[in-house]
């Protein structure tokens, strides 16, 4: 089993549970030391996300508004939205490993570990979604995360934009969703909250891994880590825009400095 070609096969697998099985077989072999990289591999730029046969894909700006969280359908739509992010994150982590050859083994260890975390998150949320009466693909989704990943094709940009910007944004949004669900406080909401709390805690480590390899890429390219927002702005104009809420504590755990946090927030931050 060859490392990069096998990852390409997993990335292009369109059925979620088939993808997960292939990944877990691959990951077990990787952990056992039975997978080796091949020297002449050239990664592809993918033109469509692997979920295109499972979900109706619409522009992010035209997604219908979710219904009230006090309704079964509203909760299901919320769970589906997060579930889709976690499924996209499986491919993002795999693509981090697939796209960049010649990296230290620790780099591949990190992103395959993240992919396994995202698989667990997906399966945990999918179980809740099924209990609410809906399968994955029941609601329209966007491909924004995939689209951005395929525009971030060098290591420095990828680490800045995907784990350190887009995934870090999840650290800010999750507590707000949890607060809304806490106001409803029914049995289904409590189960969703428990899942979101697990995901939030583990996503801190994912962003921290992105921070580690962003700093590594900066050192290799002779770029100052202080250029972070300038790098992100090339792919995502408006990245410096102030947010209404930033999860300062979680971002600091994930490697953000107070100087960086102050760019996007007026909230207090102490080193």
Residue pairs with C-beta under 8 A, 6 or more apart in sequence:
1 26
1 29
1 34
1 35
2 35
2 36
2 37
2 38
3 30
3 35
3 36
3 37
3 38
3 108
4 37
4 38
4 41
4 43
4 98
4 101
5 38
5 41
6 26
6 35
7 26
7 94
7 97
7 98
8 43
8 44
8 98
9 22
10 19
10 22
10 23
10 26
10 94
11 46
11 50
11 91
11 94
11 95
11 98
12 46
12 50
13 19
13 22
13 50
14 50
14 51
14 52
14 53
14 54
15 53
15 54
16 51
16 54
16 87
16 122
16 126
16 136
19 50
19 90
20 90
20 119
20 122
20 123
23 90
23 94
23 115
23 116
23 119
24 116
24 119
26 35
27 112
27 115
27 116
29 35
30 108
30 112
37 101
41 101
43 98
43 99
43 101
45 150
45 153
46 146
46 150
47 150
48 143
49 57
49 88
49 91
49 143
49 146
50 91
51 57
51 84
51 87
51 88
51 141
51 143
52 143
54 136
54 137
55 84
55 136
55 137
55 140
55 141
56 137
56 140
56 141
57 140
57 141
57 142
57 143
58 140
58 141
58 142
59 142
60 142
60 144
63 140
63 141
63 142
64 140
66 74
66 77
66 78
66 81
67 73
67 74
67 77
68 74
69 75
69 78
69 180
69 181
69 184
69 189
70 184
72 132
72 133
72 188
75 132
75 188
75 189
75 192
76 129
76 132
76 133
76 134
76 138
76 139
77 139
78 177
78 192
79 125
79 128
79 129
79 132
79 192
80 129
80 134
80 136
80 138
80 139
80 141
81 139
81 141
82 125
82 177
82 196
82 199
83 122
83 125
83 126
83 129
83 136
84 136
84 141
85 145
85 170
86 118
86 121
86 122
86 125
86 199
87 118
87 122
87 136
88 145
88 146
89 114
89 118
89 121
89 145
89 167
89 206
90 115
90 118
90 119
90 122
91 146
91 149
92 118
92 145
92 146
92 149
92 162
92 167
93 111
93 112
93 114
93 115
93 118
93 206
94 111
94 112
94 115
95 149
96 111
96 114
96 158
96 162
96 163
97 107
97 108
97 111
97 112
97 115
99 153
99 158
100 107
100 155
100 158
103 155
107 213
107 216
110 209
110 212
110 213
111 209
114 206
114 209
117 202
117 205
117 206
121 195
121 198
121 199
121 202
124 195
124 198
125 195
126 136
128 188
128 191
128 192
128 195
129 135
129 136
129 138
131 188
131 191
132 188
145 162
145 166
148 161
148 162
148 166
148 235
148 236
149 158
149 162
151 235
152 158
152 160
152 161
152 162
152 235
155 213
155 217
156 214
156 217
156 218
156 221
156 223
156 231
157 231
157 234
157 235
159 210
159 213
159 214
159 217
160 214
160 228
160 231
160 232
161 231
161 232
161 235
161 236
162 210
163 206
163 207
163 209
163 210
163 211
163 213
163 214
164 207
164 210
164 211
164 214
164 228
164 232
164 255
165 232
165 236
165 239
167 203
167 206
167 207
167 210
168 207
168 210
168 251
168 254
168 256
170 200
170 203
171 200
171 203
171 204
171 207
171 247
171 250
171 251
171 254
172 243
172 245
172 246
172 247
172 251
174 196
174 199
174 200
174 203
174 247
175 200
175 245
175 247
176 245
177 196
178 193
178 196
178 197
178 200
181 189
181 190
181 192
181 193
181 196
182 189
182 193
200 250
204 250
204 253
204 254
205 254
207 251
207 254
207 255
208 253
208 254
208 255
211 254
211 255
211 256
212 255
214 225
214 228
215 225
217 223
218 224
218 225
218 227
223 231
226 259
228 260
229 239
229 240
229 260
229 263
232 239
233 239
233 240
239 264
240 263
240 264
241 264
242 264
242 265
242 266
243 264
243 265
245 265
245 267
246 261
246 264
246 265
246 267
248 261
248 265
248 267
248 268
248 269
251 260
251 261
252 258
252 261
252 269
257 271
258 269
258 270
258 271
261 267
261 269
262 269
